[in-house]
Amino acid sequence: MKVIVNGKIIVENEVLENKTLVFDDKIIAIKEQSAIDGNVNAIIDAKGMYIAPGFIDLHIHGYLGYDMMDATQKALDHISNELCKNGVTSFLPATMTMDMINIHKALEAIRDKMGNAA
């Protein structure tokens, strides 16, 4: 179990302060800072910054010089790795108006990246 301390936790209708976010692969709890037990593997100090849920980009063509229409794993890896640095945890790739051959290549690369190659 890991904890994030000294952060401002954004929840649905408010911002929580003086709380601790407890997580592993998923959020387990939000507790009082004094309620942390001995099962903690790592303590992350947010240093007063905001702790927010991950963002989902519902329409993206590309990012930082790479495009979905590049139809390569390198482009998709770059886009994925760079977006997550800015809090985007998921995205829906969007193609552009092009010939069907290029659109199919892009969709095949996206499908392969997702692990659903058919």
C-alpha positions in Angstrom: 0.0 0.0 0.0 1.2 3.5 -0.8 0.0 6.9 0.4 0.1 10.5 -0.9 0.3 13.1 1.8 0.3 17.0 1.8 -1.9 17.3 -1.2 -5.2 18.9 -2.1 -7.4 16.0 -3.2 -10.0 16.9 -5.8 -13.3 14.9 -5.3 -16.7 15.4 -6.9 -17.9 18.5 -5.1 -15.0 19.8 -3.0 -11.2 19.9 -2.5 -10.0 18.0 0.6 -7.0 19.2 2.5 -5.1 17.5 5.4 -6.1 14.1 4.2 -4.1 11.2 2.9 -4.8 9.2 -0.3 -4.2 5.5 0.2 -3.8 3.4 -2.9 -2.2 0.3 -4.5 -3.3 -0.3 -8.1 -6.5 1.6 -7.3 -7.5 4.1 -4.6 -8.3 2.3 -1.4 -9.3 5.2 0.9 -9.0 8.8 1.8 -8.0 9.0 5.5 -7.0 11.5 8.1 -3.2 12.0 7.9 -2.9 10.7 11.5 -4.7 7.4 10.6 -1.9 5.9 8.5 -0.9 2.5 9.7 2.4 0.5 9.4 1.5 -1.3 6.1 2.7 1.6 4.0 5.4 0.7 1.4 5.8 4.3 0.0 5.0 7.8 1.1 4.6 10.4 -1.7 4.7 14.1 -0.6 2.5 16.1 -3.0 4.0 19.3 -1.5 0.7 21.2 -1.5 -0.1 20.3 -5.2 -3.5 19.1 -6.4 -4.3 15.4 -6.6 -6.9 14.8 -9.4 -8.5 11.9 -11.2 -6.9 11.0 -14.5 -8.2 12.8 -17.6 -9.8 10.9 -20.5 -9.2 12.6 -23.9 -12.2 11.6 -26.0 -10.9 12.9 -29.4 -7.2 13.1 -30.2 -5.4 13.0 -33.5 -1.9 13.1 -32.2 0.6 14.8 -29.8 4.0 16.4 -29.9 4.9 15.6 -33.5 3.3 12.2 -33.8 -0.1 11.4 -35.3 -2.5 8.4 -35.3 -2.3 8.4 -39.0 1.5 7.6 -38.8 0.1 4.1 -38.2 3.2 3.0 -36.2 3.7 1.6 -32.7 6.4 4.2 -32.2 3.9 7.0 -32.8 1.3 5.4 -30.5 3.9 4.7 -27.8 5.1 8.3 -27.9 1.6 9.7 -27.8 0.7 7.4 -24.9 3.9 8.1 -22.9 3.7 11.9 -23.3 0.0 12.2 -22.6 0.3 10.4 -19.3 2.9 13.0 -18.1 0.0 15.5 -18.2 -2.6 13.5 -16.4 -4.3 11.8 -19.4 -4.9 8.2 -18.4 -6.9 7.1 -21.4 -7.6 8.4 -24.9 -9.7 7.7 -27.9 -7.6 7.9 -31.1 -9.1 9.8 -34.0 -8.2 9.4 -37.6 -8.3 12.1 -40.3 -10.1 12.4 -43.6 -7.8 10.3 -45.9 -8.0 7.4 -48.2 -9.4 4.2 -46.8 -6.0 2.3 -47.1 -4.3 4.8 -44.7 -7.3 4.8 -42.4 -7.2 1.0 -42.2 -3.5 1.1 -41.5 -4.0 3.5 -38.6 -6.8 1.5 -37.2 -4.8 -1.8 -37.4 -1.9 -0.1 -35.6 -4.3 1.1 -32.9 -5.9 -2.3 -32.6 -2.5 -4.0 -32.3 -1.5 -1.5 -29.6 -4.7 -2.3 -27.7 -3.8 -6.0 -27.8 -6.9 -6.9 -29.7 -5.4 -7.8 -33.1 -7.9 -9.7 -35.1 
